[in-house]
């Protein structure tokens, strides 16, 4: 009986040590794939409290509603808890397009944030330890949009999760996991590059003519050759979210109507 008790005690001790080692490794850097993008969260390992309980949340600041191809955006991850008793803070984030693929690239000048292993997700590196407090912000994070976005990249969803922990490094009990999402869309650019009528698809880059009523966030660029002109021979409605740009030295002749609809 004593031998069984000793064996049980050794096994229990080993399991405790393994659990502490696993938590320690996650404090150094989280495992990839726990943002919620595939339905898995940090609660897979931090199991003491249900997701998004404890009166807190996680948000991002700095990511645009409308993004431009190839542009870089500096952003922050803000973790907040319901009570000012949290001591360690972790996060991870990914960007997924309409087809479920990873889109854009993450980088950081924050010494406590880095790409997670060989994945394209960004997460904490040596989770920050603080005095007991209610919130913490990871800043100096960057997402760079794809230079040549595809059709699926028209909508990008950021999935992000965080850990507001109350214990020392290596202890996972008492942690609260928060997760959320943010959706952004690609800015559409219509560029007139030909010579002649507005309604001729051949005069537009990629044969893409602006719809007759354009209210979505987008840009129209008039850029015919030096010896040419853009002839607006139809009725075009332009909403307040549209940026209408005529490049220097270029010609726009209006035979139809250009109606600017302001709210």
C-alpha positions as CSV (number, residue, x, y, z in Angstrom):
1,X,0.0,0.0,0.0
2,X,2.9,2.3,0.9
3,X,4.5,1.5,-2.5
4,X,1.3,2.5,-4.3
5,X,1.1,5.7,-2.4
6,X,4.7,6.6,-3.2
7,X,4.2,5.9,-6.9
8,X,1.0,8.0,-6.9
9,X,2.9,10.8,-5.2
10,X,5.8,10.7,-7.7
11,X,3.3,10.8,-10.6
12,X,1.4,13.7,-9.2
13,X,4.6,15.6,-8.6
14,X,5.8,14.9,-12.2
15,X,2.5,16.1,-13.6
16,X,2.7,19.3,-11.5
17,X,6.2,19.9,-12.7
18,X,5.2,19.3,-16.3
19,X,2.3,21.7,-16.0
20,X,4.5,24.4,-14.5
21,X,7.1,23.9,-17.2
22,X,4.4,24.2,-19.9
23,X,3.1,27.4,-18.3
24,X,6.6,28.7,-18.1
25,X,7.1,28.1,-21.8
26,X,3.9,29.8,-22.7
27,X,5.0,32.8,-20.6
28,X,8.1,33.0,-22.8
29,X,6.0,32.8,-26.0
30,X,2.5,31.4,-26.6
31,X,1.8,28.5,-28.9
32,X,0.5,29.5,-32.4
33,X,-3.1,29.0,-33.3
34,X,-4.8,30.2,-30.2
35,X,-6.3,33.5,-31.5
36,X,-9.7,32.1,-32.2
37,X,-9.3,32.1,-36.0
38,X,-9.7,28.3,-36.1
39,X,-11.9,28.0,-33.0
40,X,-9.0,27.5,-30.6
41,X,-8.2,29.9,-27.8
42,X,-5.7,30.2,-25.0
43,X,-8.4,28.6,-22.8
44,X,-7.3,25.3,-24.3
45,X,-4.4,25.5,-21.8
46,X,-5.5,28.2,-19.3
47,X,-8.6,26.3,-18.3
48,X,-9.6,27.8,-14.9
49,X,-11.9,30.5,-16.2
50,X,-14.2,30.6,-19.2
51,X,-13.4,32.8,-22.2
52,X,-14.2,36.5,-21.9
53,X,-15.2,36.5,-18.2
54,X,-13.8,38.5,-15.4
55,X,-15.2,41.9,-16.5
56,X,-12.4,42.7,-19.0
57,X,-11.7,42.7,-22.7
58,X,-9.0,42.9,-25.3
59,X,-9.0,45.5,-28.1
60,X,-6.7,46.8,-30.8
61,X,-6.0,50.5,-31.6
62,X,-4.4,51.8,-34.8
63,X,-5.7,49.4,-37.4
64,X,-7.7,51.2,-40.1
65,X,-11.3,50.5,-41.2
66,X,-10.1,50.8,-44.8
67,X,-6.6,49.7,-45.7
68,X,-4.3,50.5,-48.7
69,X,-2.3,47.8,-50.5
70,X,1.3,47.8,-49.3
71,X,0.7,50.2,-46.4
72,X,2.1,49.6,-42.9
73,X,0.0,50.3,-39.9
74,X,1.3,50.8,-36.4
75,X,-1.1,49.4,-33.8
76,X,-1.4,48.4,-30.1
77,X,-3.1,45.6,-28.2
78,X,-4.9,46.8,-25.1
79,X,-5.7,44.2,-22.4
80,X,-8.1,45.2,-19.6
81,X,-9.4,43.2,-16.6
82,X,-12.3,43.9,-14.3
83,X,-10.1,44.2,-11.2
84,X,-6.7,45.8,-10.7
85,X,-5.0,42.6,-9.6
86,X,-3.3,41.4,-12.7
87,X,0.5,40.9,-12.8
88,X,1.4,39.3,-16.1
89,X,0.2,40.0,-19.6
90,X,0.2,38.0,-22.9
91,X,-1.3,38.2,-26.3
92,X,-1.3,36.8,-29.9
93,X,-2.9,38.1,-33.1
94,X,-3.3,36.9,-36.7
95,X,-4.8,38.3,-39.9
96,X,-7.1,36.1,-42.1
97,X,-8.6,36.9,-45.5
98,X,-11.9,35.9,-46.9
99,X,-10.6,32.5,-48.0
100,X,-9.2,31.6,-44.6
101,X,-5.6,32.4,-45.6
102,X,-3.1,34.4,-43.7
103,X,-2.7,37.9,-45.2
104,X,-0.1,40.6,-44.7
105,X,2.9,40.5,-42.4
106,X,3.4,41.4,-38.8
107,X,6.5,42.9,-37.2
108,X,7.4,44.8,-34.0
109,X,10.0,47.0,-32.5
110,X,8.6,46.1,-29.0
111,X,11.2,43.9,-27.3
112,X,8.4,41.9,-25.7
113,X,6.6,41.0,-29.0
114,X,7.7,38.8,-31.8
115,X,6.5,36.4,-34.5
116,X,5.6,33.1,-32.9
117,X,8.0,30.4,-34.1
118,X,7.7,29.8,-37.9
119,X,4.1,31.0,-38.0
120,X,3.0,34.4,-39.3
121,X,1.2,35.2,-36.0
122,X,2.5,37.9,-33.6
123,X,2.6,37.4,-29.9
124,X,4.2,38.3,-26.6
125,X,7.9,37.4,-26.0
126,X,8.6,37.0,-22.3
127,X,5.1,38.1,-21.1
128,X,5.4,41.4,-19.3
129,X,5.3,41.3,-15.5
130,X,3.9,44.4,-13.7
131,X,2.8,45.4,-10.3
132,X,-0.9,44.5,-9.7
133,X,-2.9,46.7,-12.2
134,X,-6.1,46.6,-14.3
135,X,-4.7,47.0,-17.9
136,X,-1.7,46.8,-20.0
137,X,-0.9,47.9,-23.6
138,X,1.5,46.2,-26.0
139,X,2.5,49.0,-28.5
140,X,4.9,49.5,-31.4
141,X,3.3,46.6,-33.3
142,X,3.0,46.7,-37.1
143,X,0.9,45.1,-39.7
144,X,1.9,45.5,-43.4
145,X,-0.9,45.0,-46.0
146,X,-0.2,42.8,-49.1
147,X,1.4,44.7,-52.0
148,X,-0.8,43.0,-54.5
149,X,-4.0,41.9,-52.7
150,X,-6.2,39.3,-54.3
151,X,-9.9,39.1,-54.4
152,X,-10.0,37.2,-51.1
153,X,-8.1,40.1,-49.5
154,X,-11.0,42.5,-49.9
155,X,-11.9,41.7,-46.3
156,X,-9.4,41.0,-43.6
157,X,-10.3,39.8,-40.1
158,X,-7.9,40.2,-37.2
159,X,-8.3,37.5,-34.6
160,X,-6.6,38.3,-31.3
161,X,-6.5,36.9,-27.8
162,X,-4.9,37.8,-24.5
163,X,-4.1,36.6,-21.0
164,X,-4.5,38.7,-18.0
165,X,-2.7,36.6,-15.4
166,X,-2.4,37.0,-11.7
167,X,0.4,34.7,-10.9
168,X,4.2,34.5,-11.3
169,X,5.8,33.1,-14.4
170,X,5.0,29.4,-14.9
171,X,1.7,29.4,-13.0
172,X,-1.4,29.2,-15.1
173,X,-4.1,29.1,-12.4
174,X,-6.2,32.2,-12.0
175,X,-5.6,33.5,-15.5
176,X,-8.4,35.2,-17.5
177,X,-8.4,34.9,-21.3
178,X,-10.0,37.5,-23.5
179,X,-10.5,37.4,-27.2
180,X,-12.0,39.5,-30.0
181,X,-11.9,40.4,-33.7
182,X,-11.6,43.4,-36.0
183,X,-12.6,43.5,-39.6
184,X,-11.1,45.9,-42.2
185,X,-11.6,46.2,-45.9
186,X,-9.4,47.1,-48.9
187,X,-9.6,50.6,-50.3
188,X,-10.7,50.3,-53.9
189,X,-8.9,52.5,-56.4
190,X,-10.3,53.3,-59.9
191,X,-7.6,54.8,-62.2
192,X,-8.4,56.4,-65.6
193,X,-5.3,55.9,-67.7
194,X,-6.6,56.0,-71.2
195,X,-7.8,58.8,-73.6
196,X,-11.5,59.4,-74.3
197,X,-14.8,58.5,-72.7
198,X,-15.4,57.6,-69.1
199,X,-17.7,54.7,-69.9
200,X,-15.0,52.8,-72.0
201,X,-13.5,50.0,-69.8
202,X,-10.3,50.1,-71.9
203,X,-9.6,53.6,-70.5
204,X,-9.5,52.3,-66.9
205,X,-6.8,50.3,-65.2
206,X,-7.8,46.6,-65.1
207,X,-10.9,47.6,-67.1
208,X,-12.5,48.6,-63.8
209,X,-15.0,51.5,-64.2
210,X,-16.4,53.1,-61.1
211,X,-20.1,52.2,-60.5
212,X,-22.5,55.0,-61.6
213,X,-23.3,55.5,-57.9
214,X,-20.2,55.2,-55.8
215,X,-20.5,55.7,-52.1
216,X,-18.2,53.1,-50.6
217,X,-14.8,54.2,-49.4
218,X,-12.6,54.3,-52.5
219,X,-10.5,56.6,-54.7
220,X,-10.9,57.7,-58.3
221,X,-7.7,58.8,-60.0
222,X,-7.8,60.7,-63.3
223,X,-4.4,60.1,-65.0
224,X,-4.7,60.2,-68.8
225,X,-1.5,60.5,-70.9
226,X,0.0,64.0,-71.4
227,X,-1.6,64.4,-74.8
228,X,-5.0,62.8,-73.8
229,X,-8.0,63.6,-71.6
230,X,-10.7,62.0,-69.6
231,X,-14.1,62.8,-70.9
232,X,-16.9,62.3,-68.4
233,X,-19.7,61.5,-70.8
234,X,-22.1,60.0,-68.3
235,X,-23.7,60.8,-65.0
236,X,-21.5,59.9,-62.1
237,X,-22.6,60.1,-58.4
238,X,-19.7,60.4,-55.9
239,X,-20.3,59.9,-52.2
240,X,-18.6,61.6,-49.2
241,X,-16.4,58.6,-48.7
242,X,-14.8,58.8,-52.1
243,X,-11.5,60.6,-52.8
244,X,-11.6,62.1,-56.2
245,X,-8.1,63.0,-57.5
246,X,-7.0,64.6,-60.7
247,X,-3.2,64.3,-61.1
248,X,-1.2,67.4,-61.8
249,X,-1.3,68.5,-65.4
250,X,-4.1,66.0,-66.4
251,X,-7.4,66.9,-68.1
252,X,-10.9,66.1,-67.1
253,X,-13.7,67.3,-69.4
254,X,-17.3,67.0,-68.2
255,X,-20.0,66.5,-70.8
256,X,-22.3,64.5,-68.5
257,X,-22.7,65.3,-64.8
258,X,-20.5,64.8,-61.8
259,X,-22.7,64.8,-58.7
260,X,-21.1,64.9,-55.3
261,X,-23.4,63.7,-52.6
262,X,-22.4,65.0,-49.2
263,X,-24.3,64.0,-46.1
